[in-house]
Amino acid sequence: MNYNHPYLSDYVCYERLLSEYKMYNRGLIIAFNFDNTIYDIHKKGYDFSEIIDLLRECKSRGMYLICISDEHSEQLASEFLNKKEIPFDSINKNNPYFTPKSGRLYYNLLLDDRAGLLSSFCVLKKIIENTTFGANS
C-alpha cells in the first residue's frame, strides 16, 4: 500500500538512518524501551534475544544506547542490564554530547514494543548488515 507521507516507508526510514549513520560517523543514538522490549515485565516467557543481540552489535559499532524506563523501574533496569551484560550508556538521560534544547530525549531510532518494534528492528538490522564497521561505508 502506498501512503503520501514519506516516512511511512521502511525504505525511506532506512535511507534516512543510513545517511545519519554515515554523516555522524556511526554516532547514532539508539533508544530502547525496557519493559517488554528487552525485559519480560509480565513474566510470560518471552524471548528478547534478537533485540538484545542487536543492541550488542550497535554498541560494538560505537552507537550510544539509551534505555527508557519509568522512574519506578530505573533500578530494576540498571540491575537487569548489568546482570545480563546488555550494553547501555544511560537510562532516561540524553547523550551528554548532544542534548536538544527541548529537553526531551533525542534518538535517531527507537526500539519499543508499542511503537513499531518490528519496523525499527528491521531498519536497524539492515543498517548493521549492509555497512562495514571500521571502513568507509
CYANA upper distance limits for C-alpha pairs under 8 A (distance plus 0.5 A):
  3 TYR  CA      8 LEU  CA      7.07
  4 ASN  CA      8 LEU  CA      8.43
  6 PRO  CA     12 VAL  CA      7.22
  7 TYR  CA     12 VAL  CA      6.54
  7 TYR  CA     13 CYS  CA      6.43
  8 LEU  CA     12 VAL  CA      8.34
  8 LEU  CA     13 CYS  CA      8.45
  9 SER  CA     13 CYS  CA      6.83
 10 ASP  CA     14 TYR  CA      6.46
 10 ASP  CA    119 SER  CA      7.26
 10 ASP  CA    123 VAL  CA      7.24
 11 TYR  CA     15 GLU  CA      6.67
 11 TYR  CA    123 VAL  CA      8.49
 12 VAL  CA     16 ARG  CA      6.66
 13 CYS  CA     17 LEU  CA      6.65
 13 CYS  CA    123 VAL  CA      7.66
 14 TYR  CA     18 LEU  CA      6.47
 14 TYR  CA    123 VAL  CA      5.81
 14 TYR  CA    124 LEU  CA      8.05
 14 TYR  CA    126 LYS  CA      8.17
 14 TYR  CA    127 ILE  CA      7.78
 15 GLU  CA     19 SER  CA      6.59
 16 ARG  CA     20 GLU  CA      6.80
 17 LEU  CA     21 TYR  CA      6.47
 17 LEU  CA    108 ASN  CA      7.66
 17 LEU  CA    109 LEU  CA      8.43
 17 LEU  CA    127 ILE  CA      8.27
 18 LEU  CA     22 LYS  CA      6.74
 18 LEU  CA    127 ILE  CA      6.85
 19 SER  CA     23 MET  CA      6.47
 20 GLU  CA     24 TYR  CA      6.33
 20 GLU  CA     26 ARG  CA      8.38
 20 GLU  CA     28 LEU  CA      7.65
 21 TYR  CA     25 ASN  CA      6.54
 21 TYR  CA     26 ARG  CA      5.20
 21 TYR  CA     27 GLY  CA      7.01
 21 TYR  CA     28 LEU  CA      6.43
 22 LYS  CA     26 ARG  CA      6.58
 22 LYS  CA    137 SER  CA      7.50
 24 TYR  CA     28 LEU  CA      7.38
 26 ARG  CA     61 ARG  CA      7.37
 26 ARG  CA     62 GLY  CA      7.12
 26 ARG  CA     63 MET  CA      6.91
 27 GLY  CA     62 GLY  CA      7.00
 27 GLY  CA     63 MET  CA      5.73
 27 GLY  CA     64 TYR  CA      7.36
 28 LEU  CA     63 MET  CA      5.60
 28 LEU  CA     64 TYR  CA      6.79
 28 LEU  CA    107 TYR  CA      8.08
 28 LEU  CA    108 ASN  CA      6.59
 29 ILE  CA     63 MET  CA      6.38
 29 ILE  CA     64 TYR  CA      5.20
 29 ILE  CA     65 LEU  CA      6.49
 29 ILE  CA     66 ILE  CA      7.93
 29 ILE  CA     95 ASN  CA      8.21
 29 ILE  CA    106 TYR  CA      8.11
 29 ILE  CA    107 TYR  CA      5.31
 29 ILE  CA    108 ASN  CA      5.78
 29 ILE  CA    109 LEU  CA      7.41
 30 ILE  CA     63 MET  CA      7.49
 30 ILE  CA     64 TYR  CA      6.61
 30 ILE  CA     65 LEU  CA      5.48
 30 ILE  CA     66 ILE  CA      6.73
 30 ILE  CA    107 TYR  CA      6.08
 30 ILE  CA    108 ASN  CA      6.46
 30 ILE  CA    109 LEU  CA      5.66
 30 ILE  CA    110 LEU  CA      6.55
 30 ILE  CA    111 LEU  CA      8.14
 31 ALA  CA     65 LEU  CA      6.27
 31 ALA  CA     66 ILE  CA      5.04
 31 ALA  CA     67 CYS  CA      6.33
 31 ALA  CA     68 ILE  CA      7.27
 31 ALA  CA    107 TYR  CA      6.42
 31 ALA  CA    108 ASN  CA      8.32
 31 ALA  CA    109 LEU  CA      6.78
 31 ALA  CA    110 LEU  CA      5.30
 31 ALA  CA    111 LEU  CA      6.73
 32 PHE  CA     37 THR  CA      7.76
 32 PHE  CA     65 LEU  CA      7.97
 32 PHE  CA     66 ILE  CA      6.75
 32 PHE  CA     67 CYS  CA      5.57
 32 PHE  CA     68 ILE  CA      6.37
 32 PHE  CA    110 LEU  CA      6.15
 32 PHE  CA    111 LEU  CA      5.05
 32 PHE  CA    112 ASP  CA      6.43
 33 ASN  CA     37 THR  CA      6.19
 33 ASN  CA     38 ILE  CA      7.78
 33 ASN  CA     67 CYS  CA      6.31
 33 ASN  CA     68 ILE  CA      5.13
 33 ASN  CA     69 SER  CA      6.74
 33 ASN  CA    110 LEU  CA      8.33
 33 ASN  CA    111 LEU  CA      6.79
 33 ASN  CA    112 ASP  CA      5.57
 33 ASN  CA    113 ASP  CA      7.98
 34 PHE  CA     38 ILE  CA      6.03
 34 PHE  CA     39 TYR  CA      6.34
 34 PHE  CA     67 CYS  CA      6.75
 34 PHE  CA     68 ILE  CA      6.34
 34 PHE  CA     69 SER  CA      6.01
 34 PHE  CA     77 ALA  CA      7.23
 35 ASP  CA     39 TYR  CA      5.75
 35 ASP  CA     40 ASP  CA      7.06
 35 ASP  CA     41 ILE  CA      6.08
 35 ASP  CA     69 SER  CA      7.59
 36 ASN  CA     40 ASP  CA      5.64
 36 ASN  CA     41 ILE  CA      6.48
 36 ASN  CA    112 ASP  CA      8.49
 36 ASN  CA    113 ASP  CA      6.70
 37 THR  CA     48 PHE  CA      7.28
 37 THR  CA     51 ILE  CA      7.89
 37 THR  CA    111 LEU  CA      7.75
 37 THR  CA    112 ASP  CA      6.26
 37 THR  CA    113 ASP  CA      5.85
 38 ILE  CA     48 PHE  CA      5.79
 38 ILE  CA     49 SER  CA      8.22
 38 ILE  CA     51 ILE  CA      7.15
 38 ILE  CA     52 ILE  CA      7.02
 39 TYR  CA     48 PHE  CA      7.66
 40 ASP  CA     44 LYS  CA      7.15
 40 ASP  CA     45 GLY  CA      7.46
 40 ASP  CA     46 TYR  CA      6.63
 40 ASP  CA     47 ASP  CA      8.44
 48 PHE  CA     52 ILE  CA      6.86
 49 SER  CA     53 ASP  CA      6.38
 50 GLU  CA     54 LEU  CA      6.68
 51 ILE  CA     55 LEU  CA      6.73
 51 ILE  CA    121 PHE  CA      7.92
 52 ILE  CA     56 ARG  CA      6.81
 52 ILE  CA     86 ILE  CA      7.16
 53 ASP  CA     57 GLU  CA      6.81
 54 LEU  CA     58 CYS  CA      6.65
 54 LEU  CA    125 LYS  CA      7.46
 55 LEU  CA     59 LYS  CA      6.68
 55 LEU  CA     65 LEU  CA      8.27
 55 LEU  CA     86 ILE  CA      7.97
 55 LEU  CA     87 PRO  CA      7.43
 56 ARG  CA     60 SER  CA      6.70
 56 ARG  CA     86 ILE  CA      7.26
 56 ARG  CA     87 PRO  CA      6.68
 57 GLU  CA     61 ARG  CA      6.99
 57 GLU  CA    128 ILE  CA      8.10
 58 CYS  CA     62 GLY  CA      7.14
 58 CYS  CA     63 MET  CA      5.99
 58 CYS  CA    128 ILE  CA      8.03
 59 LYS  CA     63 MET  CA      5.62
 59 LYS  CA     64 TYR  CA      7.36
 59 LYS  CA     65 LEU  CA      7.70
 59 LYS  CA     87 PRO  CA      7.10
 59 LYS  CA     88 PHE  CA      8.37
 61 ARG  CA    133 PHE  CA      6.93
 64 TYR  CA     88 PHE  CA      7.93
 64 TYR  CA     89 ASP  CA      6.68
 64 TYR  CA     95 ASN  CA      7.62
 65 LEU  CA     87 PRO  CA      7.84
 65 LEU  CA     88 PHE  CA      5.39
 65 LEU  CA     89 ASP  CA      5.72
 65 LEU  CA     90 SER  CA      7.29
 66 ILE  CA     88 PHE  CA      6.56
 66 ILE  CA     89 ASP  CA      6.42
 66 ILE  CA     90 SER  CA      5.52
 66 ILE  CA     91 ILE  CA      6.10
 66 ILE  CA     92 ASN  CA      7.05
 66 ILE  CA     93 LYS  CA      7.44
 66 ILE  CA     94 ASN  CA      7.79
 66 ILE  CA     95 ASN  CA      8.41
 67 CYS  CA     88 PHE  CA      7.10
 67 CYS  CA     89 ASP  CA      8.39
 67 CYS  CA     90 SER  CA      6.76
 67 CYS  CA     91 ILE  CA      5.14
 67 CYS  CA     92 ASN  CA      6.66
 68 ILE  CA     91 ILE  CA      6.34
 68 ILE  CA     92 ASN  CA      5.60
 69 SER  CA     73 SER  CA      6.47
 69 SER  CA     74 GLU  CA      6.40
 69 SER  CA     77 ALA  CA      7.66
 69 SER  CA     91 ILE  CA      7.56
 69 SER  CA     92 ASN  CA      7.11
 70 ASP  CA     74 GLU  CA      6.99
 73 SER  CA     77 ALA  CA      6.42
 74 GLU  CA     78 SER  CA      6.62
 74 GLU  CA     91 ILE  CA      7.54
 75 GLN  CA     79 GLU  CA      6.68
 76 LEU  CA     80 PHE  CA      6.49
 77 ALA  CA     81 LEU  CA      6.47
 78 SER  CA     82 ASN  CA      6.65
 78 SER  CA     91 ILE  CA      8.16
 79 GLU  CA     83 LYS  CA      6.47
 80 PHE  CA     84 LYS  CA      6.51
 81 LEU  CA     85 GLU  CA      6.27
 81 LEU  CA     86 ILE  CA      5.36
 81 LEU  CA     87 PRO  CA      7.43
 81 LEU  CA     88 PHE  CA      8.04
 82 ASN  CA     86 ILE  CA      6.85
 82 ASN  CA     87 PRO  CA      8.28
 90 SER  CA     94 ASN  CA      7.87
 90 SER  CA     95 ASN  CA      8.18
 92 ASN  CA    105 LEU  CA      7.92
 93 LYS  CA    105 LEU  CA      7.34
 94 ASN  CA     98 PHE  CA      7.63
 94 ASN  CA     99 THR  CA      6.50
 94 ASN  CA    105 LEU  CA      6.11
 94 ASN  CA    106 TYR  CA      6.89
 95 ASN  CA     99 THR  CA      6.89
 95 ASN  CA    106 TYR  CA      8.46
 99 THR  CA    103 GLY  CA      7.60
 99 THR  CA    105 LEU  CA      8.49
 99 THR  CA    106 TYR  CA      7.67
100 PRO  CA    104 ARG  CA      7.46
100 PRO  CA    105 LEU  CA      8.21
100 PRO  CA    106 TYR  CA      7.18
109 LEU  CA    120 SER  CA      7.48
109 LEU  CA    124 LEU  CA      8.48
110 LEU  CA    115 ALA  CA      8.29
110 LEU  CA    117 LEU  CA      8.47
110 LEU  CA    120 SER  CA      7.24
111 LEU  CA    115 ALA  CA      7.81
111 LEU  CA    116 GLY  CA      8.19
111 LEU  CA    117 LEU  CA      5.92
111 LEU  CA    120 SER  CA      6.52
111 LEU  CA    121 PHE  CA      7.17
112 ASP  CA    116 GLY  CA      7.31
112 ASP  CA    117 LEU  CA      5.70
113 ASP  CA    117 LEU  CA      5.69
116 GLY  CA    120 SER  CA      6.76
117 LEU  CA    121 PHE  CA      6.33
118 LEU  CA    122 CYS  CA      6.56
119 SER  CA    123 VAL  CA      6.66
120 SER  CA    124 LEU  CA      6.62
121 PHE  CA    125 LYS  CA      6.42
122 CYS  CA    126 LYS  CA      6.52
123 VAL  CA    127 ILE  CA      6.93
124 LEU  CA    128 ILE  CA      6.87
125 LYS  CA    129 GLU  CA      6.61
126 LYS  CA    130 ASN  CA      6.35
127 ILE  CA    131 THR  CA      6.55
128 ILE  CA    132 THR  CA      8.25
131 THR  CA    137 SER  CA      6.00
132 THR  CA    136 ASN  CA      7.91
132 THR  CA    137 SER  CA      6.38
133 PHE  CA    137 SER  CA      8.23
